[in-house]
Amino acid sequence: MEVVAIAEPDARWRWEIRHGGAVVQRSDDQFDTAHDAIQDGKRRLLTLWTGEDRPPSHRRLQGRQSHRSG
């Protein structure tokens, strides 16, 4: 996963979160600097992986990886 800053025609910035080159999410807000856009995007990325709005293809079943019978 990566967060990238995208320049808008009016010299403002947005962020996009990408996985394998595909856009997973993009900001609705615009920012004055690329740095501000990336920082906000990083915060959003954290909520994707710690919250319920993780992409469904990356959710893992928990508790089945190390259980063995017997």
PDB file of N, CA, C and O in Angstrom:
ATOM      1  N   MET A   1       0.852  -1.160   0.000  1.00  0.00           N
ATOM      2  CA  MET A   1       0.000   0.000   0.000  1.00  0.00           C
ATOM      3  C   MET A   1       0.901   1.226   0.000  1.00  0.00           C
ATOM      4  O   MET A   1       1.975   1.237   0.602  1.00  0.00           O
ATOM      5  N   GLU A   2       0.434   2.254  -0.690  1.00  0.00           N
ATOM      6  CA  GLU A   2       1.183   3.509  -0.722  1.00  0.00           C
ATOM      7  C   GLU A   2       0.224   4.678  -0.729  1.00  0.00           C
ATOM      8  O   GLU A   2      -0.909   4.570  -1.199  1.00  0.00           O
ATOM      9  N   VAL A   3       0.689   5.793  -0.202  1.00  0.00           N
ATOM     10  CA  VAL A   3      -0.061   7.048  -0.235  1.00  0.00           C
ATOM     11  C   VAL A   3       0.691   7.976  -1.168  1.00  0.00           C
ATOM     12  O   VAL A   3       1.893   8.187  -1.004  1.00  0.00           O
ATOM     13  N   VAL A   4      -0.015   8.538  -2.154  1.00  0.00           N
ATOM     14  CA  VAL A   4       0.610   9.474  -3.088  1.00  0.00           C
ATOM     15  C   VAL A   4      -0.168  10.781  -3.091  1.00  0.00           C
ATOM     16  O   VAL A   4      -1.377  10.802  -2.858  1.00  0.00           O
ATOM     17  N   ALA A   5       0.546  11.874  -3.359  1.00  0.00           N
ATOM     18  CA  ALA A   5      -0.077  13.190  -3.490  1.00  0.00           C
ATOM     19  C   ALA A   5      -0.330  13.455  -4.965  1.00  0.00           C
ATOM     20  O   ALA A   5       0.533  13.206  -5.806  1.00  0.00           O
ATOM     21  N   ILE A   6      -1.508  13.957  -5.272  1.00  0.00           N
ATOM     22  CA  ILE A   6      -1.911  14.251  -6.647  1.00  0.00           C
ATOM     23  C   ILE A   6      -2.130  15.756  -6.772  1.00  0.00           C
ATOM     24  O   ILE A   6      -2.917  16.337  -6.024  1.00  0.00           O
ATOM     25  N   ALA A   7      -1.439  16.383  -7.710  1.00  0.00           N
ATOM     26  CA  ALA A   7      -1.592  17.827  -7.924  1.00  0.00           C
ATOM     27  C   ALA A   7      -2.893  18.108  -8.664  1.00  0.00           C
ATOM     28  O   ALA A   7      -3.218  17.439  -9.645  1.00  0.00           O
ATOM     29  N   GLU A   8      -3.622  19.091  -8.192  1.00  0.00           N
ATOM     30  CA  GLU A   8      -4.843  19.554  -8.843  1.00  0.00           C
ATOM     31  C   GLU A   8      -4.516  20.773  -9.700  1.00  0.00           C
ATOM     32  O   GLU A   8      -3.527  21.457  -9.438  1.00  0.00           O
ATOM     33  N   PRO A   9      -5.323  21.058 -10.714  1.00  0.00           N
ATOM     34  CA  PRO A   9      -5.041  22.194 -11.601  1.00  0.00           C
ATOM     35  C   PRO A   9      -4.955  23.547 -10.881  1.00  0.00           C
ATOM     36  O   PRO A   9      -4.264  24.452 -11.350  1.00  0.00           O
ATOM     37  N   ASP A  10      -5.644  23.687  -9.758  1.00  0.00           N
ATOM     38  CA  ASP A  10      -5.632  24.969  -9.037  1.00  0.00           C
ATOM     39  C   ASP A  10      -4.507  25.048  -7.999  1.00  0.00           C
ATOM     40  O   ASP A  10      -4.588  25.834  -7.055  1.00  0.00           O
ATOM     41  N   ALA A  11      -3.457  24.234  -8.172  1.00  0.00           N
ATOM     42  CA  ALA A  11      -2.269  24.232  -7.304  1.00  0.00           C
ATOM     43  C   ALA A  11      -2.572  23.738  -5.899  1.00  0.00           C
ATOM     44  O   ALA A  11      -1.856  24.077  -4.956  1.00  0.00           O
ATOM     45  N   ARG A  12      -3.613  22.951  -5.747  1.00  0.00           N
ATOM     46  CA  ARG A  12      -3.919  22.303  -4.466  1.00  0.00           C
ATOM     47  C   ARG A  12      -3.623  20.818  -4.626  1.00  0.00           C
ATOM     48  O   ARG A  12      -3.335  20.353  -5.729  1.00  0.00           O
ATOM     49  N   TRP A  13      -3.696  20.075  -3.524  1.00  0.00           N
ATOM     50  CA  TRP A  13      -3.296  18.673  -3.532  1.00  0.00           C
ATOM     51  C   TRP A  13      -4.368  17.780  -2.933  1.00  0.00           C
ATOM     52  O   TRP A  13      -5.116  18.197  -2.049  1.00  0.00           O
ATOM     53  N   ARG A  14      -4.435  16.558  -3.416  1.00  0.00           N
ATOM     54  CA  ARG A  14      -5.265  15.498  -2.849  1.00  0.00           C
ATOM     55  C   ARG A  14      -4.366  14.296  -2.620  1.00  0.00           C
ATOM     56  O   ARG A  14      -3.249  14.245  -3.135  1.00  0.00           O
ATOM     57  N   TRP A  15      -4.847  13.328  -1.850  1.00  0.00           N
ATOM     58  CA  TRP A  15      -4.090  12.086  -1.697  1.00  0.00           C
ATOM     59  C   TRP A  15      -4.860  10.938  -2.309  1.00  0.00           C
ATOM     60  O   TRP A  15      -6.082  10.992  -2.452  1.00  0.00           O
ATOM     61  N   GLU A  16      -4.130   9.903  -2.665  1.00  0.00           N
ATOM     62  CA  GLU A  16      -4.709   8.636  -3.092  1.00  0.00           C
ATOM     63  C   GLU A  16      -3.978   7.525  -2.358  1.00  0.00           C
ATOM     64  O   GLU A  16      -2.761   7.580  -2.178  1.00  0.00           O
ATOM     65  N   ILE A  17      -4.729   6.521  -1.939  1.00  0.00           N
ATOM     66  CA  ILE A  17      -4.143   5.308  -1.394  1.00  0.00           C
ATOM     67  C   ILE A  17      -4.225   4.274  -2.499  1.00  0.00           C
ATOM     68  O   ILE A  17      -5.298   4.019  -3.046  1.00  0.00           O
ATOM     69  N   ARG A  18      -3.078   3.678  -2.826  1.00  0.00           N
ATOM     70  CA  ARG A  18      -3.009   2.705  -3.918  1.00  0.00           C
ATOM     71  C   ARG A  18      -2.447   1.387  -3.413  1.00  0.00           C
ATOM     72  O   ARG A  18      -1.633   1.338  -2.490  1.00  0.00           O
ATOM     73  N   HIS A  19      -2.907   0.331  -4.048  1.00  0.00           N
ATOM     74  CA  HIS A  19      -2.395  -1.005  -3.770  1.00  0.00           C
ATOM     75  C   HIS A  19      -2.164  -1.688  -5.104  1.00  0.00           C
ATOM     76  O   HIS A  19      -3.107  -1.915  -5.862  1.00  0.00           O
ATOM     77  N   GLY A  20      -0.919  -2.016  -5.390  1.00  0.00           N
ATOM     78  CA  GLY A  20      -0.587  -2.628  -6.666  1.00  0.00           C
ATOM     79  C   GLY A  20      -0.905  -1.720  -7.839  1.00  0.00           C
ATOM     80  O   GLY A  20      -1.220  -2.198  -8.929  1.00  0.00           O
ATOM     81  N   GLY A  21      -0.826  -0.423  -7.627  1.00  0.00           N
ATOM     82  CA  GLY A  21      -1.096   0.549  -8.675  1.00  0.00           C
ATOM     83  C   GLY A  21      -2.559   0.949  -8.808  1.00  0.00           C
ATOM     84  O   GLY A  21      -2.870   1.956  -9.443  1.00  0.00           O
ATOM     85  N   ALA A  22      -3.453   0.174  -8.217  1.00  0.00           N
ATOM     86  CA  ALA A  22      -4.890   0.482  -8.290  1.00  0.00           C
ATOM     87  C   ALA A  22      -5.283   1.400  -7.132  1.00  0.00           C
ATOM     88  O   ALA A  22      -4.827   1.217  -6.003  1.00  0.00           O
ATOM     89  N   VAL A  23      -6.132   2.383  -7.420  1.00  0.00           N
ATOM     90  CA  VAL A  23      -6.595   3.309  -6.393  1.00  0.00           C
ATOM     91  C   VAL A  23      -7.597   2.596  -5.488  1.00  0.00           C
ATOM     92  O   VAL A  23      -8.613   2.077  -5.950  1.00  0.00           O
ATOM     93  N   VAL A  24      -7.292   2.581  -4.191  1.00  0.00           N
ATOM     94  CA  VAL A  24      -8.174   1.999  -3.186  1.00  0.00           C
ATOM     95  C   VAL A  24      -9.114   3.071  -2.648  1.00  0.00           C
ATOM     96  O   VAL A  24     -10.302   2.827  -2.437  1.00  0.00           O
ATOM     97  N   GLN A  25      -8.558   4.270  -2.428  1.00  0.00           N
ATOM     98  CA  GLN A  25      -9.350   5.380  -1.902  1.00  0.00           C
ATOM     99  C   GLN A  25      -8.668   6.684  -2.266  1.00  0.00           C
ATOM    100  O   GLN A  25      -7.444   6.736  -2.388  1.00  0.00           O
ATOM    101  N   ARG A  26      -9.466   7.757  -2.445  1.00  0.00           N
ATOM    102  CA  ARG A  26      -8.881   9.085  -2.686  1.00  0.00           C
ATOM    103  C   ARG A  26      -9.621  10.106  -1.839  1.00  0.00           C
ATOM    104  O   ARG A  26     -10.777   9.918  -1.461  1.00  0.00           O
ATOM    105  N   SER A  27      -8.923  11.182  -1.556  1.00  0.00           N
ATOM    106  CA  SER A  27      -9.491  12.202  -0.671  1.00  0.00           C
ATOM    107  C   SER A  27     -10.521  13.055  -1.405  1.00  0.00           C
ATOM    108  O   SER A  27     -10.427  13.293  -2.609  1.00  0.00           O
ATOM    109  N   ASP A  28     -11.503  13.502  -0.636  1.00  0.00           N
ATOM    110  CA  ASP A  28     -12.446  14.505  -1.134  1.00  0.00           C
ATOM    111  C   ASP A  28     -11.911  15.900  -0.835  1.00  0.00           C
ATOM    112  O   ASP A  28     -12.204  16.857  -1.552  1.00  0.00           O
ATOM    113  N   ASP A  29     -11.122  16.004   0.236  1.00  0.00           N
ATOM    114  CA  ASP A  29     -10.559  17.288   0.655  1.00  0.00           C
ATOM    115  C   ASP A  29      -9.351  17.645  -0.199  1.00  0.00           C
ATOM    116  O   ASP A  29      -8.693  16.775  -0.769  1.00  0.00           O
ATOM    117  N   GLN A  30      -9.074  18.940  -0.275  1.00  0.00           N
ATOM    118  CA  GLN A  30      -7.877  19.436  -0.946  1.00  0.00           C
ATOM    119  C   GLN A  30      -6.972  20.096   0.086  1.00  0.00           C
ATOM    120  O   GLN A  30      -7.447  20.635   1.086  1.00  0.00           O
ATOM    121  N   PHE A  31      -5.664  20.051  -0.162  1.00  0.00           N
ATOM    122  CA  PHE A  31      -4.673  20.538   0.787  1.00  0.00           C
ATOM    123  C   PHE A  31      -3.755  21.544   0.111  1.00  0.00           C
ATOM    124  O   PHE A  31      -3.580  21.525  -1.108  1.00  0.00           O
ATOM    125  N   ASP A  32      -3.169  22.426   0.921  1.00  0.00           N
ATOM    126  CA  ASP A  32      -2.286  23.470   0.390  1.00  0.00           C
ATOM    127  C   ASP A  32      -0.949  22.924  -0.086  1.00  0.00           C
ATOM    128  O   ASP A  32      -0.365  23.444  -1.036  1.00  0.00           O
ATOM    129  N   THR A  33      -0.455  21.860   0.583  1.00  0.00           N
ATOM    130  CA  THR A  33       0.851  21.311   0.216  1.00  0.00           C
ATOM    131  C   THR A  33       0.761  19.806   0.021  1.00  0.00           C
ATOM    132  O   THR A  33      -0.144  19.152   0.539  1.00  0.00           O
ATOM    133  N   ALA A  34       1.717  19.263  -0.735  1.00  0.00           N
ATOM    134  CA  ALA A  34       1.797  17.813  -0.928  1.00  0.00           C
ATOM    135  C   ALA A  34       2.038  17.126   0.412  1.00  0.00           C
ATOM    136  O   ALA A  34       1.479  16.062   0.678  1.00  0.00           O
ATOM    137  N   HIS A  35       2.873  17.736   1.259  1.00  0.00           N
ATOM    138  CA  HIS A  35       3.162  17.175   2.577  1.00  0.00           C
ATOM    139  C   HIS A  35       1.888  17.012   3.403  1.00  0.00           C
ATOM    140  O   HIS A  35       1.671  15.963   4.008  1.00  0.00           O
ATOM    141  N   ASP A  36       1.046  18.045   3.430  1.00  0.00           N
ATOM    142  CA  ASP A  36      -0.210  17.969   4.185  1.00  0.00           C
ATOM    143  C   ASP A  36      -1.115  16.874   3.632  1.00  0.00           C
ATOM    144  O   ASP A  36      -1.753  16.147   4.394  1.00  0.00           O
ATOM    145  N   ALA A  37      -1.170  16.757   2.315  1.00  0.00           N
ATOM    146  CA  ALA A  37      -2.010  15.727   1.691  1.00  0.00           C
ATOM    147  C   ALA A  37      -1.513  14.333   2.076  1.00  0.00           C
ATOM    148  O   ALA A  37      -2.311  13.464   2.427  1.00  0.00           O
ATOM    149  N   ILE A  38      -0.215  14.120   2.012  1.00  0.00           N
ATOM    150  CA  ILE A  38       0.339  12.802   2.333  1.00  0.00           C
ATOM    151  C   ILE A  38       0.143  12.469   3.806  1.00  0.00           C
ATOM    152  O   ILE A  38      -0.177  11.328   4.136  1.00  0.00           O
ATOM    153  N   GLN A  39       0.327  13.430   4.689  1.00  0.00           N
ATOM    154  CA  GLN A  39       0.122  13.179   6.122  1.00  0.00           C
ATOM    155  C   GLN A  39      -1.323  12.769   6.398  1.00  0.00           C
ATOM    156  O   GLN A  39      -1.564  11.834   7.161  1.00  0.00           O
ATOM    157  N   ASP A  40      -2.280  13.457   5.788  1.00  0.00           N
ATOM    158  CA  ASP A  40      -3.678  13.104   5.973  1.00  0.00           C
ATOM    159  C   ASP A  40      -3.960  11.722   5.373  1.00  0.00           C
ATOM    160  O   ASP A  40      -4.695  10.927   5.959  1.00  0.00           O
ATOM    161  N   GLY A  41      -3.381  11.441   4.217  1.00  0.00           N
ATOM    162  CA  GLY A  41      -3.546  10.131   3.595  1.00  0.00           C
ATOM    163  C   GLY A  41      -2.973   9.009   4.453  1.00  0.00           C
ATOM    164  O   GLY A  41      -3.553   7.926   4.519  1.00  0.00           O
ATOM    165  N   LYS A  42      -1.850   9.254   5.107  1.00  0.00           N
ATOM    166  CA  LYS A  42      -1.261   8.248   5.998  1.00  0.00           C
ATOM    167  C   LYS A  42      -2.183   7.960   7.177  1.00  0.00           C
ATOM    168  O   LYS A  42      -2.324   6.811   7.597  1.00  0.00           O
ATOM    169  N   ARG A  43      -2.810   9.008   7.711  1.00  0.00           N
ATOM    170  CA  ARG A  43      -3.760   8.804   8.812  1.00  0.00           C
ATOM    171  C   ARG A  43      -4.941   7.964   8.332  1.00  0.00           C
ATOM    172  O   ARG A  43      -5.421   7.089   9.052  1.00  0.00           O
ATOM    173  N   ARG A  44      -5.399   8.231   7.128  1.00  0.00           N
ATOM    174  CA  ARG A  44      -6.526   7.465   6.576  1.00  0.00           C
ATOM    175  C   ARG A  44      -6.120   6.018   6.309  1.00  0.00           C
ATOM    176  O   ARG A  44      -6.907   5.100   6.541  1.00  0.00           O
ATOM    177  N   LEU A  45      -4.904   5.811   5.825  1.00  0.00           N
ATOM    178  CA  LEU A  45      -4.404   4.457   5.597  1.00  0.00           C
ATOM    179  C   LEU A  45      -4.401   3.665   6.899  1.00  0.00           C
ATOM    180  O   LEU A  45      -4.770   2.491   6.911  1.00  0.00           O
ATOM    181  N   LEU A  46      -3.992   4.291   7.980  1.00  0.00           N
ATOM    182  CA  LEU A  46      -3.989   3.624   9.278  1.00  0.00           C
ATOM    183  C   LEU A  46      -5.390   3.171   9.656  1.00  0.00           C
ATOM    184  O   LEU A  46      -5.559   2.063  10.167  1.00  0.00           O
ATOM    185  N   THR A  47      -6.398   4.003   9.417  1.00  0.00           N
ATOM    186  CA  THR A  47      -7.769   3.596   9.755  1.00  0.00           C
ATOM    187  C   THR A  47      -8.271   2.485   8.845  1.00  0.00           C
ATOM    188  O   THR A  47      -9.112   1.684   9.253  1.00  0.00           O
ATOM    189  N   LEU A  48      -7.767   2.428   7.619  1.00  0.00           N
ATOM    190  CA  LEU A  48      -8.161   1.319   6.745  1.00  0.00           C
ATOM    191  C   LEU A  48      -7.713  -0.015   7.327  1.00  0.00           C
ATOM    192  O   LEU A  48      -8.451  -0.998   7.265  1.00  0.00           O
ATOM    193  N   TRP A  49      -6.509  -0.054   7.891  1.00  0.00           N
ATOM    194  CA  TRP A  49      -5.941  -1.318   8.364  1.00  0.00           C
ATOM    195  C   TRP A  49      -6.268  -1.629   9.805  1.00  0.00           C
ATOM    196  O   TRP A  49      -6.090  -2.770  10.234  1.00  0.00           O
ATOM    197  N   THR A  50      -6.738  -0.666  10.568  1.00  0.00           N
ATOM    198  CA  THR A  50      -7.084  -0.935  11.959  1.00  0.00           C
ATOM    199  C   THR A  50      -8.581  -0.876  12.199  1.00  0.00           C
ATOM    200  O   THR A  50      -9.056  -1.303  13.251  1.00  0.00           O
ATOM    201  N   GLY A  51      -9.325  -0.356  11.246  1.00  0.00           N
ATOM    202  CA  GLY A  51     -10.771  -0.228  11.389  1.00  0.00           C
ATOM    203  C   GLY A  51     -11.526  -1.235  10.550  1.00  0.00           C
ATOM    204  O   GLY A  51     -10.933  -2.124   9.938  1.00  0.00           O
ATOM    205  N   GLU A  52     -12.818  -1.090  10.529  1.00  0.00           N
ATOM    206  CA  GLU A  52     -13.662  -2.018   9.788  1.00  0.00           C
ATOM    207  C   GLU A  52     -13.692  -1.725   8.300  1.00  0.00           C
ATOM    208  O   GLU A  52     -14.191  -2.545   7.530  1.00  0.00           O
ATOM    209  N   ASP A  53     -13.177  -0.589   7.871  1.00  0.00           N
ATOM    210  CA  ASP A  53     -13.252  -0.268   6.455  1.00  0.00           C
ATOM    211  C   ASP A  53     -12.013  -0.701   5.691  1.00  0.00           C
ATOM    212  O   ASP A  53     -11.633  -0.072   4.704  1.00  0.00           O
ATOM    213  N   ARG A  54     -11.374  -1.794   6.157  1.00  0.00           N
ATOM    214  CA  ARG A  54     -10.292  -2.384   5.384  1.00  0.00           C
ATOM    215  C   ARG A  54     -10.865  -2.968   4.098  1.00  0.00           C
ATOM    216  O   ARG A  54     -12.008  -3.423   4.086  1.00  0.00           O
ATOM    217  N   PRO A  55     -10.096  -2.961   3.024  1.00  0.00           N
ATOM    218  CA  PRO A  55     -10.585  -3.610   1.802  1.00  0.00           C
ATOM    219  C   PRO A  55     -10.878  -5.081   2.070  1.00  0.00           C
ATOM    220  O   PRO A  55     -10.035  -5.765   2.650  1.00  0.00           O
ATOM    221  N   PRO A  56     -12.051  -5.600   1.667  1.00  0.00           N
ATOM    222  CA  PRO A  56     -12.434  -6.985   1.967  1.00  0.00           C
ATOM    223  C   PRO A  56     -11.419  -8.015   1.483  1.00  0.00           C
ATOM    224  O   PRO A  56     -11.276  -9.062   2.115  1.00  0.00           O
ATOM    225  N   SER A  57     -10.718  -7.760   0.400  1.00  0.00           N
ATOM    226  CA  SER A  57      -9.774  -8.732  -0.130  1.00  0.00           C
ATOM    227  C   SER A  57      -8.556  -8.911   0.771  1.00  0.00           C
ATOM    228  O   SER A  57      -7.772  -9.838   0.569  1.00  0.00           O
ATOM    229  N   HIS A  58      -8.388  -8.038   1.759  1.00  0.00           N
ATOM    230  CA  HIS A  58      -7.217  -8.128   2.623  1.00  0.00           C
ATOM    231  C   HIS A  58      -7.553  -8.543   4.045  1.00  0.00           C
ATOM    232  O   HIS A  58      -6.668  -8.613   4.897  1.00  0.00           O
ATOM    233  N   ARG A  59      -8.819  -8.816   4.307  1.00  0.00           N
ATOM    234  CA  ARG A  59      -9.176  -9.301   5.632  1.00  0.00           C
ATOM    235  C   ARG A  59      -8.760 -10.756   5.733  1.00  0.00           C
ATOM    236  O   ARG A  59      -8.899 -11.516   4.774  1.00  0.00           O
ATOM    237  N   ARG A  60      -8.255 -11.140   6.879  1.00  0.00           N
ATOM    238  CA  ARG A  60      -7.826 -12.515   7.073  1.00  0.00           C
ATOM    239  C   ARG A  60      -8.659 -13.166   8.160  1.00  0.00           C
ATOM    240  O   ARG A  60      -9.055 -12.521   9.132  1.00  0.00           O
ATOM    241  N   LEU A  61      -8.912 -14.424   7.987  1.00  0.00           N
ATOM    242  CA  LEU A  61      -9.568 -15.168   9.052  1.00  0.00           C
ATOM    243  C   LEU A  61      -8.587 -15.302  10.201  1.00  0.00           C
ATOM    244  O   LEU A  61      -7.435 -15.690  10.006  1.00  0.00           O
ATOM    245  N   GLN A  62      -9.040 -14.984  11.373  1.00  0.00           N
ATOM    246  CA  GLN A  62      -8.159 -15.016  12.527  1.00  0.00           C
ATOM    247  C   GLN A  62      -8.374 -16.320  13.289  1.00  0.00           C
ATOM    248  O   GLN A  62      -9.482 -16.854  13.334  1.00  0.00           O
ATOM    249  N   GLY A  63      -7.304 -16.818  13.882  1.00  0.00           N
ATOM    250  CA  GLY A  63      -7.430 -17.962  14.768  1.00  0.00           C
ATOM    251  C   GLY A  63      -7.295 -19.309  14.093  1.00  0.00           C
ATOM    252  O   GLY A  63      -7.372 -20.323  14.787  1.00  0.00           O
ATOM    253  N   ARG A  64      -7.100 -19.391  12.800  1.00  0.00           N
ATOM    254  CA  ARG A  64      -6.983 -20.673  12.128  1.00  0.00           C
ATOM    255  C   ARG A  64      -5.569 -20.973  11.675  1.00  0.00           C
ATOM    256  O   ARG A  64      -5.308 -22.079  11.201  1.00  0.00           O
ATOM    257  N   GLN A  65      -4.658 -20.045  11.799  1.00  0.00           N
ATOM    258  CA  GLN A  65      -3.324 -20.225  11.235  1.00  0.00           C
ATOM    259  C   GLN A  65      -2.464 -21.169  12.064  1.00  0.00           C
ATOM    260  O   GLN A  65      -1.688 -21.931  11.486  1.00  0.00           O
ATOM    261  N   SER A  66      -2.564 -21.156  13.390  1.00  0.00           N
ATOM    262  CA  SER A  66      -1.621 -21.929  14.192  1.00  0.00           C
ATOM    263  C   SER A  66      -2.285 -23.038  15.011  1.00  0.00           C
ATOM    264  O   SER A  66      -1.632 -23.634  15.867  1.00  0.00           O
ATOM    265  N   HIS A  67      -3.556 -23.324  14.770  1.00  0.00           N
ATOM    266  CA  HIS A  67      -4.236 -24.368  15.526  1.00  0.00           C
ATOM    267  C   HIS A  67      -3.982 -25.731  14.895  1.00  0.00           C
ATOM    268  O   HIS A  67      -4.167 -25.930  13.695  1.00  0.00           O
ATOM    269  N   ARG A  68      -3.554 -26.660  15.739  1.00  0.00           N
ATOM    270  CA  ARG A  68      -3.367 -28.042  15.284  1.00  0.00           C
ATOM    271  C   ARG A  68      -4.071 -28.957  16.269  1.00  0.00           C
ATOM    272  O   ARG A  68      -4.097 -28.704  17.474  1.00  0.00           O
ATOM    273  N   SER A  69      -4.628 -30.003  15.741  1.00  0.00           N
ATOM    274  CA  SER A  69      -5.283 -30.944  16.653  1.00  0.00           C
ATOM    275  C   SER A  69      -4.247 -31.887  17.241  1.00  0.00           C
ATOM    276  O   SER A  69      -3.313 -32.307  16.557  1.00  0.00           O
ATOM    277  N   GLY A  70      -4.420 -32.213  18.504  1.00  0.00           N
ATOM    278  CA  GLY A  70      -3.704 -33.117  19.100  1.00  0.00           C
ATOM    279  C   GLY A  70      -2.636 -33.553  19.745  1.00  0.00           C
ATOM    280  O   GLY A  70      -2.565 -34.731  20.096  1.00  0.00           O
TER     281      GLY A  70
END
